[in-house]
Amino acid sequence: MNRKGNCPDNAVIENIFGLLKSELLYLQEFRSMKHFKLELIEYPDDYNNRRIKAKLKGLLPAIHRQQALWLLEQFVLKILV
């Protein structure tokens, strides 16, 4: 366990909150608290499945997963045949 004031444990959550604020909170105007809560609930799905990522060569995560699974399948088929 880290001492008070030592922040490596907080780095991940601080990054997530920073992304959440910059991509959701500051880019939209919410009509009500209910609207904000609905958008907040949808954000993880958008982040994980519909957000284009530079690390994935500009692909959506869902498409990157499909390509990776297809390549794995082709590799396994070559080994078995």
TIVEX-704441 format. One line per 10 residues: their letters; for each residue y, x, z of C-alpha. Coordinates in Angstrom, 3 decimals, decimal comma. Each point is the difference from the previous one (the first is absolute). Example, Ala and Ser with C-alpha at 12.3 -4.5 7.8 and 13.67 -1.06 7.14 Angstrom:
BEGIN
AS = -4,500 12,300 7,800 ~ 3,440 1,370 -0,660
***
This chain:
BEGIN
MNRKGNCPDN = 0,000 0,000 0,000 ~ 3,456 1,263 -0,836 ~ 2,819 0,388 2,450 ~ 2,995 -2,280 -0,053 ~ 2,333 0,845 -2,848 ~ -2,747 1,533 -2,146 ~ -0,134 -2,139 -3,117 ~ -2,988 0,914 -2,242 ~ -1,789 -3,171 1,091 ~ 2,986 -2,091 -1,069
AVIENIFGLL = 0,410 1,550 -3,454 ~ -2,263 -2,432 -1,833 ~ 1,432 -3,157 1,522 ~ 3,566 1,279 -0,418 ~ -0,742 0,564 -3,695 ~ -1,412 -3,515 -0,368 ~ 3,006 -1,566 1,723 ~ 2,339 2,060 -2,184 ~ -1,734 -1,214 -3,173 ~ -0,036 -3,553 1,291
KSELLYLQEF = 3,720 0,042 0,667 ~ 0,969 1,682 -3,261 ~ -2,321 -2,026 -2,260 ~ 0,070 -3,392 1,669 ~ 2,805 -0,460 2,466 ~ 2,894 1,645 -1,843 ~ -0,905 -1,236 -3,509 ~ -0,162 -3,725 0,710 ~ 2,042 -2,716 1,570 ~ -2,094 -2,376 2,019
RSMKHFKLEL = 0,817 -3,688 0,181 ~ -1,470 -0,391 3,466 ~ -2,149 1,685 2,601 ~ -2,979 -1,901 -1,406 ~ 0,659 1,459 -3,461 ~ 0,218 3,489 1,506 ~ -3,298 -0,467 1,846 ~ -1,733 -1,151 -3,197 ~ 1,259 3,042 -1,890 ~ -1,021 2,262 2,871
IEYPDDYNNR = -3,531 -1,408 -0,079 ~ -0,222 0,574 -3,776 ~ 1,405 3,541 0,133 ~ -3,253 1,863 0,851 ~ -1,781 -1,595 -2,958 ~ 2,895 0,879 -2,308 ~ 0,101 3,547 1,377 ~ -3,739 0,564 -0,387 ~ -0,682 -1,835 -3,262 ~ 3,122 -0,609 -2,058
RIKAKLKGLL = 2,288 2,935 0,691 ~ 0,068 2,731 -2,638 ~ -0,623 3,376 1,609 ~ 1,091 3,376 -1,378 ~ -2,995 1,723 1,635 ~ -2,281 -2,195 -2,108 ~ 1,741 1,054 -3,217 ~ 2,064 -3,179 -0,118 ~ -2,964 -2,348 0,339 ~ -0,430 -2,962 2,253
PAIHRQQALW = -2,468 0,744 2,810 ~ -2,344 -2,763 -1,164 ~ -0,197 1,461 -3,521 ~ -0,468 3,507 1,391 ~ -2,933 -1,244 2,107 ~ -1,544 -1,712 -3,045 ~ 0,268 3,206 -2,033 ~ -1,447 2,112 2,809 ~ -2,945 -2,384 0,443 ~ -0,614 -0,074 -3,747
LLEQFVLKIL = -0,033 3,823 -0,128 ~ -2,370 0,138 2,957 ~ -2,279 -2,523 -1,683 ~ -0,020 2,046 -3,227 ~ -0,811 3,143 1,972 ~ -2,910 -1,678 1,812 ~ -1,349 -1,418 -3,267 ~ 0,023 3,485 -1,582 ~ -1,963 1,371 2,936 ~ -2,600 -2,781 -0,137
V = -0,497 0,110 -3,771
***
